[in-house]
């Protein structure tokens, strides 16, 4: 499981030839969705440029205890970090850390943090095997610091022996393991969830389309909430909103593209939530060139789009929980109940899109959730994230009941 997504990681780089490999560590952590804050020692910049980290990391690289923008960078970094990783860690940095000496920004951050720390030593074999270094490492291990490497192999200057920095992929994996060990279990751990979001756009010509007013906020709030509760999320979306770190994002435009992407993702999913506003009709034959005004009002012939939710309901694998939405302007319960029945969903989240503080583009929502066993849950006016939380609470309760039932059989 990728626990790096969304985590704040201080990447400390000290001065050894292996500092160039820290660039790759930085890239791997950023690619996994971590927010990487590089801290370089003066020695590190003799081997690798600060600009490289400025460009690759999530924040500019820092070097000094005295920062114009932040008067106390070591505590800011140490207190906000989920993990501090030092790669490479020289004998000097290891010694300072073990002795609690905070003479530069990196060692001050190490002393100031309560986050887990991963130290990846790299140095010549003679230094690594020196009793002082061995004693410092033992001190750090005794304090719960995680030591990764070093490995044996070629060293700078043509030497061979113990002291090589661990491969960057091993370092990133070690940081992930450390975060995993500290993580509290969550109620959607291991669940695979597919969420659709936004309104589809059905082309009339290369410039114009038939669309709707969906902003995608409720769908994205559902994806955010599911990720924060430990689910593996795929979001099929028509909007450019940021997706939660760690989620797989599939960008689509039309109902046909959404149908294809959702069917593929839903096949093995535990939970599917169709929050998207899918167009019901599309132009039969979109024109390849822009329609011209001088040619007069065009006749646009429409045909129905595939009903994605109904298709998912008809082919629902056992145990999967299928949640649809209903955007209504009148007869909320009657219309939503008909959709629940006709589309084979387990839940329909119904909202009156004309109500104050609810529906398209609002930050808030107010919904009724109808379930296939006849229950109706009223979720009063609250933020879309809180609505997402309440909807997923129902889904999780169903999963718990399903599991209990299976265990009793
Ligand atoms: N939906 C779908 N495919 C469509 C149309 C709708 O999967 N072609 C899904 C929506 O994502 C939503 C649910 O069906 O989860 C209900 O959508 P809604 O627009 O409220 O209702 P429609 O089925 O389109 O019916 P109507 O527009 O007549 O209310």
Boltz pocket constraint, residues with backbone or C-beta under 6 A from the ligand:
constraints:
  - pocket:
      binder: B
      contacts: [[A, 255], [A, 274], [A, 275], [A, 276], [A, 277], [A, 278], [A, 279], [A, 280], [A, 305], [A, 306], [A, 307], [A, 308], [A, 309], [A, 310], [A, 323], [A, 324], [A, 325], [A, 326], [A, 327], [A, 328], [A, 339]]
      max_distance: 6.0
